[in-house]
Amino acid sequence: MKIKLAMLESDSSYLRRVVPMFNSKYADELEIYSFTDVDAAMACLEEKKIDVFLASHNFKIDFNQIPKRCGFAYLVESLDINMIDTHKAICKFQKGELIYKQVLSIYSEHMPNITGISQNENGAMKTIAFCSPCGGVGTSTVAAACAIALANAGQRVLYLNAEIYGDADTFFACDGQFDFSDVVYAVKSNKTNRSIKLQSTVKRDQSGVFYYSSVRIPLDMMEMRADDYQILQHELKALGCYDYVIMDMDFPKTQSDFKLFEACNSIVIVGDASEMSELKINKALRGIRILDEHSDFAIYPRMWLLYNKAGLNGIQQNEIRSLGTFPMYQTVSPAQMAKQLSLSNIFVQLM
């Protein structure tokens, strides 16, 4: 199913550049109509059943003529302009991929009942969760390292930071205005098409890892519950875009939070082997064993332990598998450390 996109722009040379680019990169996703005349553009909206209409802010638009099913945004010349009056604005001088994602976002908001585009059911997607009952042991760093390692191995991988105060942008970078707040809204709202919103807001780091930028307001993360993440996992699986989802998450604090593990193929607990770390991990493992005894779903067999080499004095033996140990580099940034750790072969066991 193609999105029908109409573009109204007085600069014909701009249209001659951008339309071929869209046709080349997104021929399977977009059907494009371009205009320099406002009357011709307005007549096309109903005739061709246009889904998204982008018009230069230089034109006077009669919004009564725009069908309700058609999304609209102004084309502007500055990244600093996000709205004109009550209408969205898209900077026309940016990467085609970023314009395309904003078109997807507008489309999803005006087509709540469609099933999405490029949705190939793919039951092979695996989810690997990284968490720890201890703080400051490098959980996010090794989760990011695992994502990079899988991408280096040719896998399609999404790094999903579900921590309330987490920051995916510490490890990954890409242009784009969307962040995880848009995902929260898509999951919590029944008025948007979740699958397309997930496609339009995701970013891709130069390492090949897909990710969502962190929310600007942490309160947005507090809106997400275990059931919401289950919905998100289901939607990601239905997209068929990823082989692996690496979920970097807070350790569950309530019994209902453990539902997050139900869709996980592997769960990696990170510690530094200090006395306090071992105490917390063993308490957590005892709690999980009790949960397993009273549930049809078994968490314990899916768990791995991963240790920071900085505290290897007297590791206690646990019944769950050991993934190995990783070094801590004190003089490098978290992003550099994640890239260095991704070269380790310890993550092969999770594949």
C-alpha positions in Angstrom: 0.0 0.0 0.0 1.5 3.3 -1.1 1.1 6.7 0.6 -0.2 9.3 -1.9 1.8 12.5 -1.3 1.1 15.8 -2.9 3.7 18.6 -2.9 2.9 22.2 -3.7 6.0 24.3 -4.1 6.6 27.5 -6.1 10.3 26.6 -6.6 10.1 24.2 -9.6 13.9 23.5 -9.4 13.4 22.2 -5.8 10.6 19.8 -7.0 12.9 18.6 -9.9 15.5 17.6 -7.3 13.3 16.2 -4.5 10.7 14.3 -6.5 13.2 12.0 -8.3 15.0 11.4 -5.0 11.7 10.2 -3.4 10.9 8.1 -6.5 14.3 6.5 -6.4 14.4 5.7 -2.6 10.8 5.2 -1.8 9.1 3.9 -5.0 7.4 1.1 -3.1 6.1 3.4 -0.3 5.2 6.7 -2.0 3.1 7.9 -4.9 4.0 11.5 -5.5 2.2 14.4 -7.2 4.0 17.7 -7.5 2.5 21.1 -8.3 3.5 24.8 -8.6 -0.1 25.9 -9.0 -2.4 26.0 -5.9 -5.6 25.4 -7.8 -4.3 22.3 -9.6 -3.0 21.0 -6.3 -6.3 21.5 -4.5 -8.2 19.8 -7.3 -5.9 16.8 -7.0 -6.5 16.2 -3.3 -10.0 14.6 -3.8 -9.5 13.3 -7.3 -6.4 11.2 -6.4 -7.4 10.5 -2.8 -4.2 12.2 -1.5 -3.1 11.0 2.0 -0.6 13.7 2.8 -0.4 17.3 1.4 2.7 19.4 1.8 2.5 23.0 0.7 5.0 25.9 0.8 4.1 28.5 3.4 4.1 31.1 0.6 0.7 29.8 -0.7 -2.6 30.7 0.8 -4.4 27.4 1.5 -8.2 27.0 1.9 -8.3 24.4 4.5 -12.0 23.8 3.9 -11.0 22.2 0.6 -8.6 19.6 2.2 -10.4 16.3 2.8 -10.6 15.2 6.4 -8.7 12.0 5.7 -5.7 14.0 4.3 -2.9 15.1 6.5 -1.3 18.5 6.0 1.9 20.3 6.8 3.6 23.5 5.6 7.0 23.3 3.8 9.3 25.9 5.4 13.0 26.9 5.0 14.1 26.7 8.6 14.5 23.8 11.0 13.6 26.1 13.8 10.0 26.4 12.6 7.8 23.5 13.8 4.4 25.1 13.5 2.7 27.8 11.5 -0.6 28.8 13.2 -2.0 25.4 14.3 -0.4 23.4 11.5 2.8 21.3 11.4 5.8 22.6 9.5 8.5 20.5 7.8 11.8 22.0 6.8 12.3 21.2 3.1 16.1 21.6 3.3 17.0 18.4 5.2 17.8 14.8 4.4 15.1 13.1 2.3 14.9 10.3 4.9 13.9 12.8 7.6 11.2 14.3 5.4 9.9 10.9 4.6 9.7 10.0 8.3 7.7 13.1 9.0 5.4 12.2 6.1 4.9 8.8 7.7 4.1 10.5 11.0 1.5 12.7 9.5 0.0 9.8 7.6 -0.3 7.7 10.8 -2.1 10.4 12.7 -4.8 10.7 10.0 -5.2 7.0 9.1 -5.9 5.3 12.5 -7.7 2.3 11.0 -5.2 1.0 8.5 -3.0 -1.9 9.2 0.3 -0.2 8.2 2.8 -0.4 5.4 5.5 -3.0 4.9 4.1 -5.1 7.7 5.5 -8.6 7.2 4.6 -10.9 10.1 7.9 -12.2 11.3 7.9 -14.6 14.3 11.6 -14.9 14.3 12.3 -11.6 16.1 14.1 -12.2 19.4 14.1 -9.9 22.5 17.1 -9.8 24.8 16.6 -7.9 28.0 19.5 -6.3 30.0 18.8 -5.2 33.6 20.2 -5.4 37.1 19.0 -5.0 40.7 22.3 -3.2 41.3 23.1 0.4 40.2 26.1 1.7 38.3 27.4 -1.7 37.1 27.4 -0.9 33.4 24.1 -2.4 32.3 23.3 0.2 29.6 26.8 0.0 28.3 26.8 -3.7 27.7 23.3 -3.6 26.3 24.4 -1.0 23.7 27.5 -3.1 23.1 25.4 -6.2 22.4 23.3 -4.2 20.0 26.4 -3.0 18.1 27.8 -6.5 18.1 24.6 -8.0 16.5 24.5 -5.2 13.9 28.2 -5.9 13.1 27.1 -9.5 12.6 24.6 -8.4 9.9 21.5 -8.6 12.1 18.7 -6.0 12.1 18.7 -4.9 15.6 16.7 -2.3 17.6 18.1 -0.9 20.9 15.2 -0.1 23.1 16.0 1.9 26.3 13.0 1.4 28.6 14.7 2.9 31.7 12.8 5.8 33.2 16.0 7.9 33.4 17.9 6.1 30.5 19.5 7.9 27.6 19.9 6.0 24.3 21.6 9.2 22.8 24.6 8.5 25.1 25.5 5.6 22.8 23.9 6.4 19.4 23.4 9.5 17.2 21.3 10.4 14.2 19.5 13.5 12.9 15.8 13.8 13.4 13.2 15.5 15.6 11.3 12.5 17.0 12.0 10.7 20.3 10.5 8.0 22.5 7.7 10.4 23.6 6.2 9.9 20.2 6.3 6.1 20.7 4.7 6.5 24.1 1.9 8.5 22.6 1.4 5.9 19.8 1.2 3.0 22.3 -1.1 4.8 24.7 -3.4 6.3 22.0 -6.0 4.4 20.0 -6.2 7.2 17.5 -2.9 6.6 15.8 -1.5 3.8 13.6 1.1 2.4 15.9 3.1 0.5 13.3 3.7 3.5 11.0 4.5 5.7 14.0 7.1 3.2 15.1 8.6 3.3 11.6 8.5 7.1 11.3 10.2 7.8 14.7 13.0 5.3 14.7 16.5 6.4 14.0 19.6 4.5 12.7 23.1 5.0 14.1 26.1 4.8 11.8 26.9 1.4 13.5 23.7 0.1 11.9 21.8 0.0 15.2 18.2 1.3 15.1 17.0 3.2 18.2 14.6 5.7 19.6 16.0 8.9 21.0 15.4 9.5 24.7 12.4 11.5 25.9 13.0 15.1 26.8 10.7 14.9 29.8 11.3 11.7 32.0 7.6 11.9 33.1 6.7 10.5 29.7 8.6 7.3 30.5 6.6 7.0 33.7 3.4 6.6 31.6 4.6 3.3 30.2 3.5 0.1 32.1 4.4 -3.5 31.6 1.2 -4.0 29.4 2.2 -1.1 27.2 5.7 -2.6 26.6 4.0 -5.9 25.7 1.9 -4.0 23.1 5.1 -2.4 21.8 6.9 -5.7 21.6 3.9 -7.2 19.7 3.9 -4.2 17.2 7.7 -4.5 16.7 7.4 -8.2 16.0 4.5 -7.6 13.5 6.6 -5.0 11.6 9.0 -7.7 10.6 11.8 -5.1 10.5 14.1 -6.5 13.2 15.9 -9.7 14.0 16.7 -8.7 17.5 15.3 -6.1 20.0 17.8 -5.3 22.8 15.7 -4.0 25.8 17.7 -2.0 28.3 15.4 -1.8 31.2 15.1 -1.1 34.9 14.9 -4.2 37.1 11.2 -5.0 37.8 10.0 -3.6 41.1 6.5 -5.1 41.2 5.1 -8.5 40.3 3.2 -7.1 37.3 6.5 -5.6 36.0 7.8 -9.1 35.5 5.4 -9.5 32.6 8.0 -7.7 30.6 10.0 -10.9 30.6 7.3 -13.0 29.0 8.3 -11.9 25.5 12.0 -12.1 26.2 14.1 -14.9 24.8 17.1 -14.1 27.1 17.4 -12.0 30.2 20.9 -10.8 31.1 21.5 -9.7 34.7 24.6 -7.5 35.1 26.7 -7.2 38.3 30.2 -6.2 39.4 30.7 -9.1 41.8 31.1 -6.8 44.8 29.6 -8.0 48.1 26.7 -5.7 47.8 26.1 -6.5 44.2 26.1 -10.3 44.9 23.7 -9.7 47.8 21.2 -7.9 45.6 21.5 -10.3 42.7 21.0 -13.3 44.9 17.9 -11.7 46.6 16.5 -11.0 43.1 17.1 -14.5 41.9 15.4 -16.0 45.0 12.4 -13.8 44.2 12.3 -14.9 40.6 12.5 -18.6 41.6 9.4 -18.0 43.8 7.6 -16.4 41.0 8.4 -19.3 38.7 6.9 -21.7 41.2 3.6 -20.0 41.1 3.4 -19.2 37.3 3.1 -21.0 34.1 5.8 -18.8 32.7 9.4 -19.7 33.7 11.8 -16.7 33.9 14.8 -18.4 35.6 15.8 -20.8 32.7 16.1 -17.7 30.4 18.6 -15.8 32.6 22.3 -15.2 32.2 24.8 -13.5 34.5 27.3 -11.0 33.1 30.0 -9.6 35.3 32.2 -6.5 35.3 35.8 -7.6 35.7 36.5 -4.7 38.1 35.0 -6.7 40.9 35.9 -10.4 40.4 36.9 -11.1 44.0 34.9 -14.0 45.2 32.1 -14.5 42.8 29.4 -16.7 44.3 28.2 -19.6 42.2 24.7 -19.3 40.9 22.6 -21.8 39.2 22.0 -19.6 36.2 24.4 -19.5 33.3 27.4 -17.2 33.1 27.7 -15.1 30.0 31.2 -14.1 30.9 33.0 -11.0 32.1 33.7 -7.6 30.6 36.4 -5.1 31.3 35.8 -1.6 32.5 37.8 1.2 30.8 38.0 4.2 33.1 39.3 6.8 30.6 36.8 6.4 27.8 33.3 7.6 27.2 30.3 5.2 27.5 29.9 5.3 23.7 33.5 4.4 23.2 33.3 1.7 25.8 30.2 0.2 24.2 32.0 0.0 20.8 35.1 -1.6 22.4 33.0 -4.2 24.2 31.1 -5.0 21.1 34.2 -6.6 19.7 34.0 -9.3 22.4 32.7 -12.7 21.4 30.6 -13.1 24.6 27.4 -12.0 22.9 27.5 -14.8 20.4 26.0 -17.1 23.1 22.8 -15.0 23.0 22.2 -15.5 19.2 
